[in-house]
Amino acid sequence: MAQIYVSLAPAIFAGILNMVWVKVPVLGCLARPIDAGRTLRDGRRVFGDNKTWKGLLGMLFLGALCGIAWGAVLSGSAAEPYNLFYGVRQNTPGWSGVTGGLLGLAYGLFELPNSFLKRRVGITPGRTRRGAWAWIFVVLDQVDSVIGCGLVLALLTPVSWSMFVAIVVLGGATHVVLNLLLYAAKLRKNPL
């Protein structure tokens, strides 16, 4: 369990910082929707207004910065061996930046299929579905980005299937807790 948190911490920190970043009124030119307002034959947007270039690029760059900072914090510490990325390559600013950036990018990209599905069933961006199938989208909202980060970890380090499942379960639970905290801090519109 410690290996999961130590390895994926840059994505967690970047996700929190990105919630602030997308609200800061700078680089407004990037606050454009990734789907550029396009709709499909069903008349609904591809992803919606909440999936912006500013958010996606923010996750990439904040992930890289958090990776570098986290690598510096871990350097020489007792926790450093728990970072699975450092089991395959030495903890250097370059490697930490690359892995952090990849985690951030995967985090952002793996939210897009969920947004696509939600638009197809008529869920307004930033809202949750009501009714019998609501729980599916609540779960997807919590694990979509975690799956992306878990895949980055699995592609770059030796991760067993059981560890991958643990990453998704633990990451999803962590996502719920962080969402509730961000909601309390008024950085999220909905608690989940």
N, C-alpha and C positions, 0 to 999 in steps of 0.2 A: 504494500500500500504506500509506503514512504517513497518507493521508486516512482510510482505514478505521479505523485504530487511534485516531487523534486524534478522529474523530467518534464512535466507539462506546465510548471509554474509560469514560464514566460507567456504562454497562451492565456492563462488565467489573468495575469497582470495586464496584458495587452487588451483583453476583453473588457476589463473594468475601465482602463484608461480610454478605450475607444468610445465608451458610453459618454464620457466627458468630451472627447475630441469632436465627435459629430455635432455636438451642441455649441461648440465655440465658433463665433462668427468670423472665421478666417478661412481662406481658400474656398470661398463660396462657389467658385467655378467647378469644384469637385463634388459639390452637394447635389449633383444631378443623378437621377435614377439610372441604374445600370441598364435597365430595359429601354431607356430613352422615351418612355411613355407609350411604347408599342403595345398593341393588343393582339390577341390571337382571334381565330374565327369565332370563338365563344363571346367575343366582345370584352373580355377581361384582360387586364394587364398581365404581362409575363411574370414580373416579380412584384411590382408595386413601388410606391414612392419611398418606402423605408430602406430599400436596398440600393445604396448610393455608392458611387466611386469613392467618395470621401471615406465612407465606412470601410470599404474593402481595402483600399490602399492604406488607410489608417491601421487596419489589422496587420497588414504586411510590414509596414515600417515600425509600428509600435511593438510588434512581435520581435523584430530584429533588435530593436533597442532594449527591450526587456530581456531578450536572450543574452545580449552582451552584458547588461547589468547583473543579471542572475549568475552568469558565468563568473563575473568578478567577485560576487558575494560568496559563491561556492568555492572559489579557488583556494586550495590548500585546507579546506575545512573538512570535518568529519562527514559532512553530508555530500561532498563532491562525488564519491563513488556511487551514490544512489542515483545519480543522473545517468540514465541508460545511454544517452548520446555520448557521454564521455567514456563509456565502455568500448566504443568502436573507434573513437578519435579523441585525441587530447583536448582538454578544455583550453581553447584559445578564443580570443575575441571574434576571429573570423568564423570558426565553427559554431560558436554560440550564436552569432548573428544570423548565420545561415539557417540553423535549426529553429531559432526563434521566429525568423521570417517565414519559414515554411509552415510552422505551426500556426502562425497568424493568418497566413494566406489560406491554409486548409480550413481553419475556423470560419473564415468569411465565405469561402466558396461552398462549403458544405451546408450553409444556411440557405443557399439559393434553391435547391430542389424542393425543400420544405415550403418556401415561399411560393414557388411555382404551383405546388399541389394545393396550397391554401387559396390561391387565386382561382384555381379551377373549380373549387367547391364553394366559392363565393364568400370566403372569409376576408373581411376588410383588413388591409395592412395595420399591424399593431394591435389587432383584436384576436380573440380566441373564438372558436366555434362553440356553439351551444348544442345541446342534445346528446343523443346516444353515442355519437362518434367523437365527441369532444376530447375524450381522454387520449385518443390516438394522436391528435395534434398537440396536446399538452406534452405527451411523452416525446414526440418528434422535436418539439421546440427545445427540449432540454438535452437531447442526445445528438442532434444533427451535427453540430460543430465538434462535439466530443468524438464522434466517429471519424471525422476528418483528421483531427489531431492524433487519434489512435492509429490511423493508417500511416501518417507520417512517421510516427514512432516505430510502427511495425515494418515499414519499408527500410528504415535506416538502422534498426537495431534488432537483435534477436528477441522477439516477443512471441510467447506461446498464445494459443487460442484462449486459454483460460485467463491469461493476463489481459488480452484484448477485451474480453467480456468484462473483466473487473474494471478496466479503464472506462468502458461505456457506462457501467452501473455506477461506479464511484463518481465519474465525471458528471453524469446526469444528476445525481444527488447533490453534488457540489454546485452545479448550475442552478438548481432550485434554491439553495441557500443564498447564493450570490444574487439571484434575481430578487429575492425577497428583501435583501439588504439594499440593493439599488433602488427598489421601489420605495422603500422607507426613506431613502436619501433623495427621492424625487427625480432620479435619473432614468426611471422606467415608468411608462404609463400604466402597465399592468403588472401585477405581482408574478404572474407566470405567463 
